[in-house]
Amino acid sequence: MQSILLSREEVARRAKELYENSIRQQVEREENIGKMVIINIETGEYAVDKTGLESAHLLRKNHPFARLYGIRIGYKVAVSFCGFLERDL
């Protein structure tokens, strides 16, 4: 199946919309704070693990060409180059 090329901004917008509308209330629990949620922006499927790598592999098993996006649960950014991650309260 031919897929439509999406910009990075559109992929991010779709992922954040899915996260805010349906995923956040399911995953944002104390035991998941700081973990990564990886979202398939086409199907809405997601998986959670410490780094996001296992989740990405799991989601790609069923959909090898899926467009995936990662969000660090409870934080405003997924990674920081200065060593400080700001919490999203």
Kinemage of the C-alpha trace (Angstrom):
@kinemage 1
@onewidth
@group {chain A} dominant
@subgroup {mainchain}
@vectorlist {calphas} color= white
{ca met a 1} P 0.000 0.000 0.000
{ca gln a 2} L 1.340 3.430 -0.973
{ca ser a 3} L 1.475 5.793 1.975
{ca ile a 4} L 1.143 9.554 1.937
{ca leu a 5} L 4.290 11.488 2.761
{ca leu a 6} L 3.778 13.594 5.876
{ca ser a 7} L 6.010 16.327 7.226
{ca arg a 8} L 7.654 15.931 10.636
{ca glu a 9} L 5.315 18.625 11.929
{ca glu a 10} L 2.221 16.749 10.757
{ca val a 11} L 3.436 13.475 12.283
{ca ala a 12} L 4.059 15.287 15.599
{ca arg a 13} L 0.679 17.037 15.470
{ca arg a 14} L -1.191 13.771 14.897
{ca ala a 15} L 0.737 11.955 17.639
{ca lys a 16} L 0.159 14.722 20.186
{ca glu a 17} L -3.536 14.812 19.306
{ca leu a 18} L -3.838 11.035 19.840
{ca tyr a 19} L -1.905 11.308 23.108
{ca glu a 20} L -4.028 14.129 24.516
{ca asn a 21} L -7.394 12.732 23.358
{ca ser a 22} L -7.101 9.041 24.211
{ca ile a 23} L -3.717 7.764 25.366
{ca arg a 24} L -2.670 10.172 28.138
{ca gln a 25} L -5.402 9.206 30.617
{ca gln a 26} L -4.471 5.533 30.202
{ca val a 27} L -0.683 5.765 30.572
{ca glu a 28} L 0.039 8.772 32.767
{ca arg a 29} L 0.312 6.951 36.081
{ca glu a 30} L 3.039 7.257 38.705
{ca glu a 31} L 4.704 3.975 37.674
{ca asn a 32} L 5.005 5.220 34.055
{ca ile a 33} L 6.385 8.728 34.692
{ca gly a 34} L 9.641 9.044 32.753
{ca lys a 35} L 8.957 6.075 30.472
{ca met a 36} L 8.436 6.436 26.726
{ca val a 37} L 5.151 5.875 24.950
{ca ile a 38} L 5.547 5.099 21.251
{ca ile a 39} L 2.503 5.863 19.105
{ca asn a 40} L 1.608 4.572 15.650
{ca ile a 41} L 0.011 7.724 14.239
{ca glu a 42} L -1.936 5.795 11.585
{ca thr a 43} L -3.623 3.188 13.800
{ca gly a 44} L -3.523 4.830 17.244
{ca glu a 45} L -1.797 1.764 18.694
{ca tyr a 46} L 0.797 2.477 21.344
{ca ala a 47} L 3.208 0.741 23.683
{ca val a 48} L 5.155 1.844 26.770
{ca asp a 49} L 8.631 0.909 27.974
{ca lys a 50} L 11.662 2.521 29.595
{ca thr a 51} L 13.480 3.693 26.451
{ca gly a 52} L 10.937 3.243 23.670
{ca leu a 53} L 13.040 0.750 21.722
{ca glu a 54} L 11.094 -2.355 22.722
{ca ser a 55} L 7.825 -0.552 22.029
{ca ala a 56} L 8.980 0.537 18.575
{ca his a 57} L 10.031 -3.031 17.700
{ca leu a 58} L 6.707 -4.384 18.951
{ca leu a 59} L 4.649 -1.887 16.936
{ca arg a 60} L 6.737 -2.462 13.807
{ca lys a 61} L 6.084 -6.237 13.982
{ca asn a 62} L 2.476 -5.732 12.871
{ca his a 63} L 3.086 -2.626 10.730
{ca pro a 64} L 6.675 -2.593 9.355
{ca phe a 65} L 6.328 0.830 7.714
{ca ala a 66} L 4.370 2.508 10.504
{ca arg a 67} L 4.992 6.144 11.311
{ca leu a 68} L 5.954 6.135 14.967
{ca tyr a 69} L 6.325 9.017 17.401
{ca gly a 70} L 7.704 8.929 20.941
{ca ile a 71} L 6.605 10.974 23.952
{ca arg a 72} L 8.211 10.834 27.403
{ca ile a 73} L 5.351 10.369 29.861
{ca gly a 74} L 4.996 13.260 32.283
{ca tyr a 75} L 7.605 15.493 30.629
{ca lys a 76} L 7.547 18.321 28.100
{ca val a 77} L 10.366 16.832 25.986
{ca ala a 78} L 11.583 13.303 25.281
{ca val a 79} L 15.307 14.027 25.640
{ca ser a 80} L 17.525 16.847 26.856
{ca phe a 81} L 21.040 17.674 25.788
{ca cys a 82} L 21.696 19.846 28.850
{ca gly a 83} L 20.757 17.154 31.363
{ca phe a 84} L 17.469 18.633 32.623
{ca leu a 85} L 13.962 17.494 31.689
{ca glu a 86} L 11.086 19.791 32.629
{ca arg a 87} L 8.002 18.037 34.034
{ca asp a 88} L 4.657 18.537 32.335
{ca leu a 89} L 2.270 19.113 35.234
